Amino acid sequence: MTSVNGQPRLADRVQGGWLGRIAGNMLGKPVEQGEVWTRDRIDRYLRQAGALPLTDYLPEPVGDSDRLALRPEWRGCVRGRIDGSCRDDDVDYAVLGLHLLETHGFGFTTEQVGDLWLLRLPYLQTFTAERAAYRNLANGLKPPLTATYDNPYQEWIGALIRADIHGWTCPGAPGRAALLARRDAVLSHTGNGVYGAMWAAALISAAFTAPTVREAVEQALAVIPASSRLARIVRRVASLHDARLTWEETLATVSEETAGLGWIHTVPNAAVLTAGLLYGDGDFTRTITLTVRGGLDTDSNGATAGSVAGVFGGASAIPAQWTDPLRDTVRSAVFGFDGVRISELAERTLRLAGAPA
């Protein structure tokens, strides 16, 4: 039995968060390159394969041009070929975050986050702001200088993708989740990069108890500065949704308003993610497929959308086509965790979620 009075139990929600993150990541991974895989091209790909509306993992490419444009890992991420999860940094950081909390508890320091990176995470499996921070750590710099020295990626999406564990372990406590995520994020990010991590952690935390996804989005907005560019774009998407614009119209509008920031910047990706959540309205499949079809950093956005939707509805509400191919197995670059069971990660996370602050 997974629910009481129709509400998923905490264990089911935590399991849903892990499964949702991994499934959403796998869905978006083949088309993760925003300047190549635009919204129009993703939908054209799906239309040619007869896969619209999208209700499963991406189909195999129909033509050679699309096949060559996909990420090299696509063969392990498309429907019919998946046998356990593919390794990806969007999942590695969730695993590493779990290890952080198990090792140091909720009182961890930013310096301890950096120490675990050096001990457990291969340098070549880091990217953008995380790689800059890793290099700075190896050269002896300390936070917050690790985030600011020779790092042009300070407001990119990397810190946001590290935030899930803080939401999963702080169910219904978005403020606390945001503070933990901030302590992690400042190792490598500043400004909207840090706000993105705080917002995502709070959003996932709120999804445990909020009556609607929209309410979870509103609760998450409360933890970041109202005047920040991130808060403004999230409110903008919500207002367009309230005005009954279509999903396509909303994304076209915010795409114009965030032009020039690049496909890995936190702000435009938060717009795509918010649109997927609001127009998905709690339905797991619709949420992750709309989010990935939105383009930009597709695997990161799909992962976070899947985490929120997975927590909101619980693992029991995730259709089997998303979970069965994962074989309850995680591939990870984090030393000591490759091949770990998803169910084991969820159980370990649940123990932390029930631990005193």
N, C-alpha and C positions, 0 to 999 in steps of 0.2 A: 504494500500500500504506500503510495507516494504523496497523498494529500490528506488534509483535514479540512472539512467543510469546503471542498473544492479548491483550497489553496495548497500549492506545492509545499512540501516540507523543505526545511533548510538544506538537507542533504541533496534533495532532488534539484534544488536551485543551484547549488554549488557545482554539482555534476553538470547541470545545464550550461553553466558559464564556461567550464573547460571544453565541453563538447562543442558548444557554439563558437567559441573562439577558434578552435582548430578547424572546424568545418568551414567557417567563413573565410579563414585564411586560405584554405585549400581551394575554395571556389574562386577567389580572386587572384591567386598566384600566377596562373598562366598569362594573364593580361596586365601584369604589374609593370607598366611603363607608360605613364600618363601622357607623354607627348606623342606617343605612337598609338596607344589604345584609347582613343577618345570615346565619348559616349556613343557617337554615331557609328564608329567602327565596331565597337563591341556589339551593338544591336544588329549591325549588318552581318557580322560573323554568326550571330545566333539565328538570324533570319535565314541565312543560306543553309544552315544545318537543320532547319525546321525545329528550333529549340526556343521559340518565343510563343507563349510566355515561358520564362525560365523557371523550372521547378526541380532541378537536379544540378549536379556538377556540370561544368562546361562540357559540351560535346567535343569530339575530336575535330580538328580543322578540316574543312572541305577542300581548300586550295593550297597550293605551294606557298603563295605569298603570305597567307595567314600563318601557315606552319612555321615559316622562317621568322616571322615577327614575334611569335610567342616566346615566353621565357624558356630557357633550356630545360627546366624541370617539368615542362607541361605534361610529359608522358606519364608521370606519376600522379598527376592531379586532375585528369579528365575522367569522365564517367566510364566505367568499365575497366579502367586500368589501375584504380586506387587500391593499394594493399597496405594499409596503415598510413599514418600522416607523413608528409614530406618534411624534412628539416627546414625551419625558417626562423628568422630572428624574432618574428612576431610571437612565436611560441617559446623560443629560447628565453626571452626575458620574463615570461610568466613563470617558467620553471626556475630561473635564477632568483626571481623575487620570492618564490616559495622557500627556496633554500636560504635566502637572506633572513626571512622571518623565523624559520626554524633554528637558524644558527644564532641570531642576535636578538630576536624578539622584537616587539613593537617599539622598543627604545633604540633601534639601530641608528647609526650616524651616517651621514653622507660619505665620510671617509671609509666606513665599513662596506658600503656599496661598491666603492672603487676597489677596495682590496679583493672583494669576491670576483669582480670582473677579471682582475689580473690572475687570480688563482684558477678560475673555472671557465672562463670564456675565451676562446681563441681570437686573437687580434683580427684575423682575416674574416671572421664571421661578424664583425662590427662594421657599421657604415655611417657615413656623414657625421653627425654631431657626436655619436658614440665613439667613432674611430678617432676623432680629434681629441676627445676627452681621454680615451685610452692611451693615446700617444703622450698626452700631457701627464697622465699619471705615471707612465713608465719613465718619463724624464724628471720625475720628482716633484711636479707641481701638486698643490693641494686645492681642494674646493674652497671658494667658488672660482678660482683662477682656471681650473680645469675646463670650465664651461666657456670662458671668455677669451682665452689665449689662442690665437690663430684658428678660430672656429667660426666660419661663415654660416654655419647651419644651426645657429642657436634657437631659431624659432621653427625649425622643421619638426616633423611628426614623431621623431624617435622617442621622446619622453612619454608621449601619449600612449604608445604601444606597450610601455612598461608598467602601466598603471593598474591593470586588471586585478592583480593579486591584492592590492590595497582595498579595492571595492569588494572582492569576494570575502575578505577576512574581516570586513567592517559592515556586515549586513544591516541596512537601515540606519547607518550613521555616516551620512555623506560628508559632514564636516571633518570628522576624524579621518576618513579615507583620504580626503583631499590633503590634509596635513602630512600624512605618510607619503603620499605621492609627490608632494612638493620636496620633501627631504631627499627623495630618490632623484627627482628631476634636476635639481640644481647642480648635480655633478656634471651635467653636459649641456644644459639649456638655460635660457633666460626668457623673460617677457612672455609672449604668447606661447612659446614652447613649454614653459613651466605651467602656465594656465591650462594648456591643453591636457596635461597629465592630471592636474587637480580636477578639472571638469570631468574627464573620463572616469576617474576613480569614484567621484561623487555620483556620477550617472549610474554606474554599475551598482554601487551601494544602495542608491535609492530604488533601483529596480527590484530589490528584494521585498520592499514594503509599499511602494507607490501603487495606487489603484489603477493608474494608466501610465503608458509610456510618456505621454505628454507631461504628466505630473513629475515623473522622474527627470525629464529634461529641465523643467522649471526648478526643481530642487538643486540640480547640478549647477545651474546658472548662479545660484546664490553664493557659491564658494569662490567665485572669481570676480575681479573688479568689473563693475557694470559698464565702465567706460572703455574697457579693453576691446581691441578689434575682434577678439574671439567671441566675447559676449554679444557684441553687436551683430555678428554674422549669424549666430545661433538664434537670436531674437528675430532677425530678418527672415530666416527660413520659417520660423514658427508663425510669423505674421502672414507670410505668403500662403502657408498651409491653411491658416484660419480664413483667409480670403477666398479659399476654394480654388486656387490655381491648381492646375494639374502638376504632377511630379515633374514632368518635362519642362513646363513653364517655370516652375520654381527654380530648377537647376540652371536653366538658361539665364534667368535673371541674376542669380548669385554668381554665376560664372563670369558674367560681364563685370560685376561689382568687385570681384577679387582677381581680375586679370592682372598678370604681371608678377604674381607672388610665386609662381612655380608649382609643379604638381606634387611636391613633397612638403610644402609649407603646411603648418598646422591649420591655418584659417580656412583655406578653400576645402581642405579635407574634412574639417569639422562641419562645413556646410553640407557636403555630400552625405556624411554620416547622419547628421540631424534629419535631413530629408528622408533618408532610408528608414530611420526609426519612426518618424511621424507618419509617413505614408504607408509604412508597413504595419503600423498600429497593433503591435504585439504578435502578429503572425510571423513565425520564425522564417518560413520559406520566403515570404514576400519581403521581409525586412532585409535579409542578406542578399537576395537577388537584386532588389532595387539598389541597394548600396553599392554592390559590385558593378552593376550596369551604369552607375553614376561616374565611373572612371576615376582618374587621378591615382592615388596610391591604393589600388584595388584590394590587395591582400591585407593591408593594414586596416583599411576601413571595414572590409568584410569581417575581419577578426573581431574588431571592437563591436560592430553591430551584432554579430553572432553571440558575443559574450552578454551584451545587454538583453537581447531577446531570449537567450538561453536561460538567464537568471529569471527574467520576468515570467516565463511560462514553465520553467523547469525542464529537466532532461526528458521527462515523460511526454512532453508536448512536442519534442523535436522529431519530425518524421524520419523513419528508418533509412531512407535513401541517403540521408546526410551522415548518419552515425555508423551504420553497418560496415561500410567500406573502410572505416578508420581502424577496425580490428582492435579497438581498445589499446592502441599502441602509439607512442610518441617517439619520433626520431628527433634527437636533439644534439646540438654541438656542445651543450653544457657538460663538462666532464663529470662522469658518474651517473648521468641520467639518460643516456641513449637507450631506447627500447623500453623505457618505463611505461607502465600501464596508466592510461588516462584515469581509470577508476582509482588507482592508488594515489595519483596526484590530487584527485578530488577528496579522497578520505583524509589525506594529510592537510589539505586546505580547510576542511571542515573542522578538524581539531583546533586549528588556529582561530577559526571564526568563533568557536566557543570559549576561547581562552580569555582571561581577564586582560584589560588594557594595561 
